[in-house]
Amino acid sequence: MKKPAKKMLIQMYEKMILIRKVEERLMEVFSKGEIPGFIHVCIGQEATPVAVCSWLKNSDYMANTHRGHGHALAKGIDLNLFMAELFGKANGFCRGRSGSMHVADRQLGILGANGIVGGGIPIATGAAFAASYQKTGQVTVCFFGEGATDEGVFHESLNIASLRKLPIVYICENNGWAEFTPQTVHMPIRNVADRAGAYDMIAITVSNEVLDIYQAAGTAVERARSGQGPTLLEVKSARWHGHFVGDAQKYRGQEDIETARQKDCIADFETKLVKEKVLTKMDITETGDRVHRQIEAAVSFARESPFPEPSELMDDLYA
Amino acid sequence: MKEIRYIKAINEAIKEEMERDETVFLIGEDVGIPGGSFGASRGLYDLFGPERVVDTPISEAAITGLAAGAAACGLRPILEIMFMDFMTVCMDGIVNQIAKMRYMFGSQYRVPIVIRTPSGAGLNAGPQHSQSLEAWFAHVPGLKVVMPATPYDMKGLLKSAVRDDNPVIVVEHKALHALKGSIPEEEYLVPIGKANVKKEGTDVTLVTVSRMVHESLKAAAALAEEGIHVEVIDLLTISPWDRETVFNSVGKTHRLVIAHEAVKSFGIGAEISAAVCEEIMDDLDAPVMRVGAPHVPVPFSLEKTYLPAAEDIIAAVRKTLERTF
């Protein structure tokens, strides 16, 4: 697998910064009560969606989860309209009907984040089935956590995908926590990748390093696109915060949180890019400032956008 | 016209729609080489091949989700769930995913899925292979539910369901699979959402569906001999149901009986009764009566005792005639 070009490295870095800063800003506005409901941030997990989506075309399909802001942003979703959806506004991607947990963008093949753990896995398998049926060459990527691999649909879907050699990459972001329960409590194995063996599926486990994920994802996406079938890619990821914003994590020791924070995929990547002279300290500051301005503009856009009218309540239930 | 069995009507509808539109495919357990566990897809594998007549593992939850994804990405799946009882295994896919995909995502996606499933008792198949669960699905916004009672309606409604851009659950009745009926040689459709007045009458409106249509017609014939003229309405579509036809009929007869095979409690009869009471209470001359199964699972050996039949309908009609307000 070839090394990513400098331009690609910079793009990936910027996307990772974007995701983290969006999540940090969302935590602020959510905590102030500007966004109701629940949000789930992916701070600590930015490397996986960015590395995987680097290999995708706009037309490729993606299914993701409640912790899905990073996936949507990595796939290239418009930041303003994304933010408008999270604020529940009428011009959001889903007309304010989905909020944080179900953001979808048909133009980018984003099939919709799923609020049901594991719910997106068979849907993604169906997208891959459609691409295979219509011989379009599209690849589907499907993100989920290790908790979802305890669901029946995970096993059923991998079985079907392997049987039919579907063009799909299943990506398990193993952050060690299934909501409030650690992996040791709900799973007798340490590597989710081991589960693929039962379905004669190729699987690989990689660290939270963006370039490791990039290499593994490239191989998997290429395998899917060339008709050689699915892959299960497991990333040993890290969840810095609680299950949802506001979760006090009383079930989790401070030591575990510290360990997760030490796996900082962005700091590691930054150090590497500076060392290899891809970026200067100045570039890094400038990137941070630029991304900050984009996010502030998006938050303003979302704040100023209108809420849906009550008269829209019953619209579009049926086609 | 030609004579055809209900099961063959299903087969013809699928075949014609697959010939008409290449995005239509059939998926389910044993639908391919075996031709379906009740024979609904017999011969289709040979005609269309394994790419379009897709045999799956026994994984109802995953194939339901798969159908959702395939539909969102441009295909028109016909998903067979072998027994309606097994729909319980598909509930996340149907209720949280398929029913909500269009609305929840701001109408970006269409989900043209047909889920065909044989329901009902009458074959001594026991508690887990005999249920009528249509009310569950009618309760979920975003789904359409049809329950044809004759070969003619089955073929026409199934074809309409395949062409509909929304998820449609087509509830077959196992005990009707062998039923013969006349259908035209040429192509036709039966519209979703439109009830059919099977027999006109002036004394009592009898709203019914699926197998109970036949029991209702038997009951109406017996009552006609006594000079009681029952108007029998085959609802055909449970959701969205044809209020206009029902309300017009009640406006004429001023009495209403609803008969279905599902358990009476919380069934579609309750919904229709409530809607009539809310909207046209003044038109009623007597309390609305419901006929349905008792609130127990479908037993293996006491199935006949369990099943509502023409006698129960006759009793309900008599009661509504006796109990004038």
Interface residues (C-beta under 8 A of the other chain):
Chain A: Y61 A63 G92 F93 C94 R95 G96 R97 S98 H102 A104 D105 R106 L111 G112 N114 G115 I116 G119 I121 P122 I123 A124 T125 G126 A127 A128 F129 A130 A131 Y133 Q134 G152 V153 E156 S157 N159 I160 L163 D315 D316 L317 Y318 A319
Chain B: T23 F25 E51 T56 P57 S59 A61 A62 I63 T64 G65 L66 A67 A68 G69 A70 A71 A72 C73 G74 L75 D92 G93 N96 Q97 M101 R102 Y103 M104 F105 G106 S107 Q108 Y109 R110 P112 P141 G142 K144 D164 D165 N166
